[in-house]
Amino acid sequence: MGRTMARAAAAVLATAFLAAAVSLAWWAAADRMAAAMGLGPADGVVLVERCYDAYDSEGDNDGTDCAGRFTPAGAPPAQARPILVRGATDKHPAGARLTVRLVGGVAYEPSSSPAVKAGIVAAVILALGAAPAGWLLVGAWRGRAPDGGALVVSLFVGLGAVAVLGIAVGLVAGLVELVL
């Protein structure tokens, strides 16, 4: 009876890990990925004022951002407001009009760079949730707790796979953008 209860508890905990990881990945990345991939109707148009190279907190180049004035779809130009376009495809000249989608007050032009970054964030979250869930399910299946080293190895393998796949997807997306 005790072993059956432990197996059931491990299965429930594994399900909770997976559900939490999927929910967190969806919350953290789904809207940004959809906006950056151009899915759904456009929220409006940005009239570009200037574009510049963006840098992350460590000083590494993080792509191109553009500042401009956003006009919601179907609204008169008088309703324009300042906005930032993250991950622009190019340094657009002042006066260029970009069709964008909004997420959290930030505009996204259809571009692979922010979509790949959001996808990598989601994949890391999923890997960090799937490794302990798998470890728990192996324990439930065998009827005894697996070695803790297996959990560490699975975490490293999962994160390594995310890095390799992120690089591969980024390269393919960049090549597709160059061709199109």
Buried (B, 14 or more C-beta within 10 A) or exposed (E): EEEEEBBEEBBEBBEEBBEBBBEBBBEBBEBBBBBBBBEEEBBBBBBBBEBEEBEEEEEEEBBBBBBBBBBBEEEEEEEBEEBBBBBBBEBBEEEBEBBBBBBEEBBBBBBBBBBBBBBBBBBBBBBBBBBBBBBBBBBBEEEEBBEEEBBEEBBEEBBEEBBEEBEEBBEEBEEEBEEE
